[in-house]
Amino acid sequence: MGLVQWNDEPVKAQGKLCKGIDDTSNCYSAKSNDFGYLIFENVEPGVYVLKIVVFSSGWIQILDESGNPVFKTVEADKIIFFDPVDVVKGDLKTTYPHGSWAVVVIETQPTLKWEEYPNADYYIVWLTSCKTTTAEGVCIPDLESPKIDGGQTSFLVSPPLVVDNHYFWGVIAYNKSGTKIAEGNGADFYVRNP
């Protein structure tokens, strides 16, 4: 059993318990009830991973805080519980810099911009040049903004960025209880001399 929610409210979802990460044949399916709970019945004992689909987003594999799949062991005649799943929408729109390819920015302190997101109490902006990565190759942010109040939709980058570097950025929206509700990635950009 597992609760699926967005913005601290239950949502309708479909769920699958599968024997393996890429397995689609050894799965059990369920739809959430009116309270947002996925209840899987008559599941054979074994180790399973939970996948869900919400908001027509496609299947999402549930990961732990380290980004690893969450496996649960099902035992005969026992109920297992997954931690509540807080779904994050990926529809927060960024507006500057913006483009379908990397864009050139002629300023070392650009103002990053995005559209206001419903129910956002605050935002956090991150920016990375991907010069530092984790052991798994994930880019570590060069900077992360302090909390930006929900009514604001821009962030002035400081300190100045390095000329001729390539940067990636994004913004994350949080609700009043501090739950991540949406995120959006801006166009990557190159900083050139003004």
Secondary structure by P-SEA (a helix, b strand, c coil): ccccccccbbbbbcccccccccccccbbbbbbcccbbbbbcccccccccccccccccccccccccccbbbbbbbcccbbbbccccccccccccccccccccbbbbccccccccccccccccbbbbbbbcccccccccccccccccccccccccbbbbcccccccbbbbcbbbbbcccccccccccccbbbbccc
